[in-house]
Protein backbone atom coordinates (compact mmCIF):
# COMPACT_ATOMS: atom_id res chain seq x y z
CA UNK A 1 0.00 0.00 0.00
CA UNK A 2 1.37 3.43 -0.97
CA UNK A 3 1.86 6.05 1.71
CA UNK A 4 -1.05 8.27 0.68
CA UNK A 5 -3.31 5.22 0.46
CA UNK A 6 -2.29 4.11 3.95
CA UNK A 7 -2.95 7.58 5.39
CA UNK A 8 -6.35 7.75 3.73
CA UNK A 9 -7.25 4.27 4.91
CA UNK A 10 -6.20 4.65 8.54
CA UNK A 11 -7.13 8.29 9.08
CA UNK A 12 -10.47 8.46 7.23
CA UNK A 13 -11.82 5.19 5.85
CA UNK A 14 -11.32 2.94 8.89
CA UNK A 15 -12.90 5.37 11.42
CA UNK A 16 -15.73 6.00 8.96
CA UNK A 17 -16.44 2.28 8.58
CA UNK A 18 -16.27 1.83 12.36
CA UNK A 19 -18.89 4.56 12.88
CA UNK A 20 -21.06 3.11 10.13
CA UNK A 21 -21.34 -0.26 11.85
CA UNK A 22 -21.69 1.45 15.25
CA UNK A 23 -18.58 -0.21 16.63
CA UNK A 24 -17.90 0.04 20.34
CA UNK A 25 -14.11 0.02 19.96
CA UNK A 26 -11.57 0.54 17.18
CA UNK A 27 -8.34 -1.45 17.42
CA UNK A 28 -5.64 -0.42 14.93
CA UNK A 29 -3.19 -3.37 14.92
CA UNK A 30 -0.34 -1.38 13.45
CA UNK A 31 1.05 1.99 12.40
CA UNK A 32 -0.78 5.29 12.98
CA UNK A 33 -3.83 6.00 15.13
CA UNK A 34 -6.69 8.11 13.69
CA UNK A 35 -6.33 11.72 14.83
CA UNK A 36 -10.04 12.44 14.38
CA UNK A 37 -12.14 9.70 15.93
CA UNK A 38 -15.51 9.36 17.61
CA UNK A 39 -15.04 6.07 19.48
CA UNK A 40 -12.46 4.56 21.87
CA UNK A 41 -9.28 3.54 20.06
CA UNK A 42 -6.46 1.12 20.84
CA UNK A 43 -3.24 1.21 18.82
CA UNK A 44 -0.67 -1.58 18.65
CA UNK A 45 2.89 -0.27 18.33
CA UNK A 46 5.29 -2.98 17.18
CA UNK A 47 8.44 -0.87 17.20
CA UNK A 48 9.82 2.62 16.63
CA UNK A 49 12.31 1.76 13.91
CA UNK A 50 11.34 4.88 11.98
CA UNK A 51 12.38 7.10 14.86
CA UNK A 52 15.55 5.26 15.81
CA UNK A 53 16.72 4.51 12.25
CA UNK A 54 15.18 7.37 10.29
CA UNK A 55 18.11 7.55 7.85
CA UNK A 56 17.13 4.10 6.59
CA UNK A 57 14.04 5.56 4.89
CA UNK A 58 13.61 7.83 1.83
CA UNK A 59 12.33 11.38 2.59
CA UNK A 60 8.56 10.84 2.28
CA UNK A 61 8.56 7.55 4.14
CA UNK A 62 10.94 9.06 6.68
CA UNK A 63 8.37 11.72 7.57
CA UNK A 64 5.67 9.10 8.05
CA UNK A 65 7.68 6.68 10.17
CA UNK A 66 9.78 9.13 12.19
CA UNK A 67 7.37 12.05 12.67
CA UNK A 68 3.76 11.30 11.79
CA UNK A 69 3.48 7.85 13.36
CA UNK A 70 4.88 8.84 16.77
CA UNK A 71 2.73 11.99 16.68
CA UNK A 72 -0.48 9.98 16.28
CA UNK A 73 0.34 7.60 19.14
CA UNK A 74 -0.91 10.19 21.63
CA UNK A 75 -4.42 10.05 20.14
CA UNK A 76 -4.98 6.42 21.12
CA UNK A 77 -6.82 5.77 24.38
CA UNK A 78 -4.60 2.80 25.09
CA UNK A 79 -1.43 1.46 23.46
CA UNK A 80 -0.41 -2.17 23.13
CA UNK A 81 3.34 -2.84 22.78
CA UNK A 82 4.79 -6.20 21.71
CA UNK A 83 7.60 -6.02 24.27
CA UNK A 84 8.81 -4.16 27.31
CA UNK A 85 11.64 -2.77 25.17
CA UNK A 86 9.08 -1.18 22.83
CA UNK A 87 7.17 0.15 25.83
CA UNK A 88 10.32 1.89 27.03
CA UNK A 89 10.94 3.30 23.56
CA UNK A 90 7.40 4.72 23.42
CA UNK A 91 7.70 6.49 26.76
CA UNK A 92 11.19 7.75 25.93
CA UNK A 93 10.60 8.92 22.37
CA UNK A 94 6.95 10.05 22.27
CA UNK A 95 6.28 11.42 25.76
CA UNK A 96 3.34 9.07 26.20
CA UNK A 97 2.91 8.10 29.84
CA UNK A 98 3.68 4.55 30.87
CA UNK A 99 0.19 4.22 32.37
CA UNK A 100 -1.33 4.20 28.88
CA UNK A 101 0.74 1.26 27.61
CA UNK A 102 0.12 -2.46 27.99
CA UNK A 103 2.73 -5.05 26.99
CA UNK A 104 1.25 -8.02 25.14
CA UNK A 105 3.89 -10.37 23.63
CA UNK A 106 3.23 -12.11 20.33
CA UNK A 107 2.75 -15.85 19.97
CA UNK A 108 4.21 -18.63 17.83
CA UNK A 109 1.96 -20.38 15.34
CA UNK A 110 1.51 -24.08 16.12
CA UNK A 111 2.73 -25.05 12.66
CA UNK A 112 6.26 -24.20 13.84
CA UNK A 113 7.48 -27.49 15.26
CA UNK A 114 10.42 -29.83 14.52
CA UNK A 115 10.09 -31.14 10.97
CA UNK A 116 10.59 -34.79 10.09
CA UNK A 117 13.71 -35.92 8.25
CA UNK A 118 11.59 -36.50 5.15
CA UNK A 119 10.28 -32.93 5.29
CA UNK A 120 13.80 -31.59 5.83
CA UNK A 121 15.20 -33.52 2.87
CA UNK A 122 12.34 -32.33 0.66
CA UNK A 123 12.97 -28.74 1.70
CA UNK A 124 16.70 -29.05 1.02
CA UNK A 125 16.03 -30.45 -2.42
CA UNK A 126 13.42 -27.85 -3.37
CA UNK A 127 15.51 -24.91 -2.15
CA UNK A 128 18.82 -26.42 -3.28
CA UNK A 129 20.29 -26.20 0.21
CA UNK A 130 23.67 -27.53 1.37
CA UNK A 131 23.77 -30.37 3.89
CA UNK A 132 25.24 -28.30 6.75
CA UNK A 133 24.34 -24.65 7.09
CA UNK A 134 23.85 -21.71 9.40
CA UNK A 135 20.56 -19.90 8.81
CA UNK A 136 19.55 -16.26 8.98
CA UNK A 137 15.97 -15.32 8.08
CA UNK A 138 14.70 -11.74 7.89
CA UNK A 139 15.07 -8.67 5.73
CA UNK A 140 18.60 -8.29 4.40
CA UNK A 141 19.84 -4.95 5.70
CA UNK A 142 22.56 -3.63 8.06
CA UNK A 143 20.09 -2.96 10.91
CA UNK A 144 19.54 -6.69 11.15
CA UNK A 145 23.24 -7.31 11.77
CA UNK A 146 23.67 -9.24 8.54
CA UNK A 147 27.02 -7.48 8.02
CA UNK A 148 28.25 -8.76 11.39
CA UNK A 149 27.04 -12.26 10.54
CA UNK A 150 28.87 -12.31 7.20
CA UNK A 151 32.09 -11.13 8.85
CA UNK A 152 31.71 -13.69 11.66
CA UNK A 153 31.16 -16.54 9.20
CA UNK A 154 34.12 -15.37 7.12
CA UNK A 155 36.49 -15.43 10.10
CA UNK A 156 35.15 -18.44 12.02
CA UNK A 157 36.88 -21.78 12.54
CA UNK A 158 34.10 -23.73 10.86
CA UNK A 159 34.75 -26.80 8.74
CA UNK A 160 34.83 -26.28 4.98
CA UNK A 161 31.52 -28.10 4.44
CA UNK A 162 29.47 -25.59 6.52
CA UNK A 163 27.60 -22.88 4.61
CA UNK A 164 25.83 -19.66 5.52
CA UNK A 165 22.29 -19.32 4.15
CA UNK A 166 20.64 -15.88 4.10
CA UNK A 167 16.88 -15.94 3.55
CA UNK A 168 14.68 -12.86 3.12
CA UNK A 169 14.04 -9.84 0.96
CA UNK A 170 16.72 -7.33 0.10
CA UNK A 171 16.00 -4.07 1.92
CA UNK A 172 17.53 -0.66 2.58
CA UNK A 173 21.30 -0.39 1.97
CA UNK A 174 21.52 -3.77 0.28
CA UNK A 175 24.63 -2.47 -1.50
CA UNK A 176 26.49 -2.52 1.84
CA UNK A 177 25.54 -6.15 2.34
CA UNK A 178 26.56 -6.97 -1.22
CA UNK A 179 29.96 -5.36 -0.66
CA UNK A 180 30.43 -7.54 2.43
CA UNK A 181 29.51 -10.63 0.42
CA UNK A 182 31.90 -9.74 -2.41
CA UNK A 183 34.76 -9.17 0.05
CA UNK A 184 34.22 -12.40 1.99
CA UNK A 185 36.87 -15.08 1.44
CA UNK A 186 34.04 -17.60 1.85
CA UNK A 187 31.59 -16.01 -0.57
CA UNK A 188 31.42 -19.32 -2.46
CA UNK A 189 29.79 -20.84 0.66
CA UNK A 190 27.20 -18.12 1.20
CA UNK A 191 23.82 -18.75 -0.38
CA UNK A 192 21.16 -16.03 -0.84
CA UNK A 193 17.69 -17.55 -0.90
CA UNK A 194 15.53 -14.44 -1.16
CA UNK A 195 11.91 -14.48 0.03
CA UNK A 196 10.76 -17.87 1.37
CA UNK A 197 7.06 -18.86 1.23
CA UNK A 198 5.52 -19.63 4.61
CA UNK A 199 5.00 -23.31 3.87
CA UNK A 200 8.79 -23.86 3.71
CA UNK A 201 9.64 -22.14 6.99
CA UNK A 202 9.24 -24.96 9.58
CA UNK A 203 11.37 -27.35 7.53
CA UNK A 204 13.91 -24.63 6.71
CA UNK A 205 14.37 -23.75 10.38
CA UNK A 206 14.57 -27.44 11.28
CA UNK A 207 17.19 -28.13 8.62
CA UNK A 208 19.64 -25.54 9.94
CA UNK A 209 22.46 -26.44 12.35
CA UNK A 210 21.90 -23.10 14.08
CA UNK A 211 19.71 -20.05 13.55
CA UNK A 212 21.54 -16.73 13.93
CA UNK A 213 19.70 -13.44 14.40
CA UNK A 214 22.19 -10.66 15.29
CA UNK A 215 19.75 -7.77 14.85
CA UNK A 216 20.62 -4.34 16.21
CA UNK A 217 16.97 -3.54 16.93
CA UNK A 218 13.73 -5.53 17.09
CA UNK A 219 10.36 -4.59 18.49
CA UNK A 220 9.86 -8.29 19.22
CA UNK A 221 11.90 -10.71 17.08
CA UNK A 222 9.44 -13.45 16.14
CA UNK A 223 11.94 -15.46 13.99
CA UNK A 224 13.89 -16.29 17.16
CA UNK A 225 10.83 -18.00 18.67
CA UNK A 226 9.90 -19.67 15.39
CA UNK A 227 13.36 -21.24 15.17
CA UNK A 228 13.21 -22.34 18.81
CA UNK A 229 9.78 -23.89 18.27
CA UNK A 230 11.31 -25.95 15.45
CA UNK A 231 14.00 -27.26 17.79
CA UNK A 232 16.83 -25.29 16.20
CA UNK A 233 19.61 -23.89 18.42
CA UNK A 234 19.55 -20.09 18.40
CA UNK A 235 22.18 -17.37 18.63
CA UNK A 236 20.83 -13.82 18.76
CA UNK A 237 21.92 -10.35 19.74
CA UNK A 238 21.44 -8.90 23.20
CA UNK A 239 19.84 -5.73 21.80
CA UNK A 240 16.37 -4.21 22.31
CA UNK A 241 13.63 -6.82 22.86
CA UNK A 242 15.60 -9.96 21.99
CA UNK A 243 16.71 -10.77 25.57
CA UNK A 244 13.02 -10.77 26.58
CA UNK A 245 12.14 -13.15 23.79
CA UNK A 246 15.13 -15.48 24.02
CA UNK A 247 15.50 -15.66 27.80
CA UNK A 248 18.29 -18.08 28.71
CA UNK A 249 17.45 -20.35 25.76
CA UNK A 250 19.82 -18.68 23.26
CA UNK A 251 23.41 -17.55 23.13
CA UNK A 252 23.28 -13.75 23.21
CA UNK A 253 26.04 -11.67 21.61
CA UNK A 254 26.46 -7.94 21.04
CA UNK A 255 25.28 -7.16 17.47
CA UNK A 256 28.69 -5.66 16.62
CA UNK A 257 30.85 -8.38 18.20
CA UNK A 258 32.22 -10.23 15.18
CA UNK A 259 34.68 -12.36 17.15
CA UNK A 260 32.14 -13.28 19.81
CA UNK A 261 29.58 -14.26 17.17
CA UNK A 262 32.13 -16.32 15.23
CA UNK A 263 33.10 -18.22 18.40
CA UNK A 264 29.44 -18.82 19.33
CA UNK A 265 28.61 -20.16 15.87
CA UNK A 266 31.65 -22.45 15.87
CA UNK A 267 30.85 -23.78 19.35
CA UNK A 268 27.22 -24.49 18.46
CA UNK A 269 27.94 -26.18 15.14
CA UNK A 270 30.86 -28.28 16.40
CA UNK A 271 29.50 -29.34 19.82
CA UNK A 272 26.48 -31.61 19.48
CA UNK A 273 25.74 -31.68 23.23
CA UNK A 274 25.83 -27.90 23.50
CA UNK A 275 23.52 -27.61 20.49
CA UNK A 276 21.14 -30.21 21.95
CA UNK A 277 20.94 -28.28 25.23
CA UNK A 278 20.12 -25.07 23.37
CA UNK A 279 17.49 -26.91 21.35
CA UNK A 280 15.77 -28.25 24.47
CA UNK A 281 15.81 -24.85 26.17
CA UNK A 282 14.46 -23.24 23.01
CA UNK A 283 11.52 -25.59 22.75
CA UNK A 284 10.59 -24.79 26.34
CA UNK A 285 11.00 -21.04 25.84
CA UNK A 286 8.91 -20.97 22.65
CA UNK A 287 6.14 -22.82 24.46
CA UNK A 288 5.64 -19.79 26.72
CA UNK A 289 4.55 -17.62 23.79
CA UNK A 290 1.15 -18.64 22.45
CA UNK A 291 -1.45 -16.73 20.47
CA UNK A 292 -3.97 -17.74 23.14
CA UNK A 293 -1.97 -15.76 25.69
CA UNK A 294 -1.74 -12.87 23.22
CA UNK A 295 -5.50 -12.93 22.77
CA UNK A 296 -6.02 -12.84 26.53
CA UNK A 297 -3.78 -9.79 26.81
CA UNK A 298 -5.56 -7.98 24.00
CA UNK A 299 -8.98 -8.80 25.46
CA UNK A 300 -7.88 -7.42 28.83
CA UNK A 301 -6.93 -4.17 27.08
CA UNK A 302 -10.34 -4.05 25.39
CA UNK A 303 -12.08 -4.39 28.74
CA UNK A 304 -10.06 -1.51 30.15
CA UNK A 305 -11.16 0.85 27.38
CA UNK A 306 -14.77 -0.30 27.01
CA UNK A 307 -16.36 -0.31 30.46
Buried (B, 14 or more C-beta within 10 A) or exposed (E): EEEEEEBEEBBEEBBEEBEEEEEEBBBBEEBBBBEEBEBBBBBBBBBBBBBBBBEBBEEEBBBBBBEBBBEBBBBBBBBBBBBBBBBBBBBEBBEBEEEBBBBBBBBBBEEBBBBEEEBBBBBBEEBEBBEBBBBBBBBBBBBBBBBBBBBBBBBBEBEEEBBBBBBBEBBBBBEEBEEBBEEBEBEEBBBBBEEBEEEBBBBBBBBBBBBBBBBBBBBBBBBBBBBBBBBBBBBBBBBBBBBBBBBEBBBBBBBBBBEBBBBBBBBBBBEEEBBEEBBEBBBEBBEBBBEEBBEEBBEEBBEEBEE
